[in-house]
Amino acid sequence: MQHAHTLAAALFLSTVGVVGLGAQTPASLDALLEQIRARTGVPGMVAAAVKDGKIVALGARGVRELGKPEPILIDDPFLIGSCTKPMTRLLYARLSSRPDLGFERTLAQLLPSVPMREEYQRATAADLMRHTAGLQPYTRINPQLTPIIFELTGTPMEKRNRFIEHLLMEEP
């Protein structure tokens, strides 16, 4: 069940979460980020390098908003929007070499313990990647249009799991 929900979270939401820092303090990326920021002209940026599930380098440089003095911080939230789609495809492409996670596997096979409408049971991982599985697009998110997202409680993983269960019961 945990594997299924972890996979589902990767497939549907791909939200970025902070990976455990471990016992060691990560190396600083500040100098590199400042070089990139100065070259590209972006107001601010945060980055992390992850190895074996641990953050090994971390940095933040610049300001939160162009023309304002507040520095950007490592803990600042970022809206990454449509960037999650290619990130999810890349993640799944790496995972798809496993026989139990191939692109032609159906959602019913990938998420056997998750209740879903019959239409979604036949959809494949490839259908999800092509946006042809029939899932609602959720392109406009606010408390009035999509209250479910704002009503979820629990840890981020618990919220994702409940949203996935909700999403797979919605009409295609």
Sequence and secondary structure as in RCSB ss.txt:
>XXXX:A:sequence
MQHAHTLAAALFLSTVGVVGLGAQTPASLDALLEQIRARTGVPGMVAAAVKDGKIVALGARGVRELGKPEPILID
DPFLIGSCTKPMTRLLYARLSSRPDLGFERTLAQLLPSVPMREEYQRATAADLMRHTAGLQPYTRINPQLTPIIF
ELTGTPMEKRNRFIEHLLMEEP
>XXXX:A:secstr
 HHHHHHHHHHHT         SS  EE HHHHHHHHHHH  SEEEEEEEETTEEEEEEEEEBSSTT   B  TT
     GGGHHHHHHHHHHHHTTSGGG TT BHHHH TTS   HHHHT BHHHHHHT S      S  TTT HHHH
H  SSHHHHHHHHHHHHTTS  
